[in-house]
Amino acid sequence: MEFLRQFWSAVHPDQSLPPAPKAQLAAREEKMAGYLSKTQDKVLNLIQTAPQGVDPSRIEMAFGPTLAAAQRALEVHRSRIGAK
């Protein structure tokens, strides 16, 4: 979740704080997008290494909102990169 927060704070910086240089925000956005692109693999790894008896669908369901949010952030990132 922290990667999502960091990504969105780079895309939409807090206006009440002094503005960060655009290059710094772009670099942070790119870095966080890299982390977010690994979210699906991390969840799959959790499913594969779950203790025996743990229902994999429960893990998928628990991480579903996070996966959806990461996918949405990556879509926004791709559209922003394409727009530049």
C-alpha positions in Angstrom: 0.0 0.0 0.0 2.9 2.4 0.7 4.0 2.1 -3.0 0.5 3.2 -4.0 0.6 6.2 -1.7 4.1 7.2 -2.9 3.0 6.8 -6.6 -0.1 8.9 -6.2 1.8 11.6 -4.2 4.2 11.9 -7.1 1.4 12.1 -9.6 -0.7 14.5 -7.5 1.6 16.3 -5.0 0.2 17.8 -1.9 -0.5 21.5 -2.7 0.0 22.5 0.9 3.7 21.6 0.8 6.4 23.4 -1.0 6.5 22.1 -4.6 9.1 19.4 -5.5 11.0 19.7 -8.7 9.1 18.0 -11.6 12.1 15.8 -12.4 12.1 14.5 -8.8 8.4 13.8 -9.0 8.8 12.0 -12.3 11.7 9.9 -11.0 9.6 8.9 -7.9 6.6 8.1 -10.1 8.7 5.9 -12.3 10.3 4.2 -9.3 7.0 3.5 -7.6 5.5 2.2 -10.9 8.4 -0.3 -11.1 7.5 -1.5 -7.6 3.8 -1.7 -8.4 4.5 -3.7 -11.6 5.8 -6.5 -9.3 2.6 -6.6 -7.1 0.9 -9.4 -9.1 4.1 -11.6 -8.8 4.3 -10.9 -5.1 0.7 -12.0 -4.5 1.3 -15.1 -6.6 4.4 -15.9 -4.6 2.3 -15.6 -1.4 -0.3 -18.0 -2.8 2.4 -20.5 -3.7 4.2 -20.4 -0.4 1.0 -20.3 1.8 0.9 -23.0 4.4 -0.9 -26.1 3.5 -4.6 -25.9 4.2 -4.9 -22.2 3.4 -7.3 -21.6 0.6 -5.5 -19.7 -2.2 -8.8 -18.0 -3.2 -8.9 -16.3 0.2 -5.5 -14.9 -0.4 -6.5 -13.7 -3.9 -9.7 -12.2 -2.4 -7.8 -10.4 0.4 -5.4 -8.8 -2.1 -7.9 -8.2 -4.8 -8.4 -4.5 -4.0 -4.7 -3.9 -3.8 -4.1 -5.6 -7.1 -6.9 -3.6 -8.7 -5.4 -0.3 -7.3 -1.9 -1.2 -8.5 -3.3 -2.0 -12.0 -5.2 1.3 -12.1 -2.0 3.2 -11.0 0.0 1.5 -13.7 -2.7 2.4 -16.3 -2.4 6.0 -15.3 1.4 5.8 -15.4 1.3 4.3 -18.9 -1.1 7.0 -20.1 1.1 9.8 -18.6 4.3 8.4 -20.1 2.5 8.1 -23.5 1.4 11.7 -23.2 4.9 13.1 -22.7 
